[in-house]
Amino acid sequence: MDTNLLIKLQTEKAHRFLQEADDMVLQKRWDLAANRFYYACYHIVHAAFITRNIATKTHDGTLTELGRQFIMTGQLDKKYGRFYAREKRNRCAF
């Protein structure tokens, strides 16, 4: 499949999940909001991975590669890595 199309699909999914998360917050459905926020992050990270031909098999692997490929290299601020890790934990907490 075309790389640009894959990136577009991952990005669109991330935006859709962000909108769903906002809707869930308005409904005070915190567990669903946390889930949608996490998956919005997950899909936008995977869009970035596609640009570098990075594939992961697990959610932990995604977090590890985000740190290795983008945060440790200084291309992404550490606060975003912490945010992603926190959202991952929050998703599991509900």
Beta strands, then each sheet from edge to edge (+ up, - down):
end
